[in-house]
């Protein structure tokens, strides 16, 4: 039996730019550590947080709509109740994938994104999944 395709591994192979909504400029926050790891693996990290000017050496943008480049993955480090608006912005930008970190769960927003043709990963850590799949 041939191995089953792994859409998450394929996403890691093809993605280049990750917009991290809720990325902190504090190295003590999980969003910072996870994003620093992904940056060390060759991904371009774009901070999206209206409260900071930069993180990880990259300029921060107040919203996804303000990001001037193509986004491959929107990685969400915000509470679940804020996911709907982020998903709406991602749909408008035709972002191919939305990643909701561990503990971030919004079934209605996920379904809306899927209906718009977006690949959705929910309640999983991008760092842990990357380490498990990419060697």
Buried (B, 14 or more C-beta within 10 A) or exposed (E): EEEEEEEBBEBBEEBEBBBBBBBBBEEEBBBBBBBBBBBEEEBBBBBBBEEBEEBBEBEBBEBBEEBEEEBBBBBBBBEBEBBBBBBBBBBEBEBBBBBBBBEBEBEEBBEBBEEBEBBBBBEBBBBEBBEEBEE
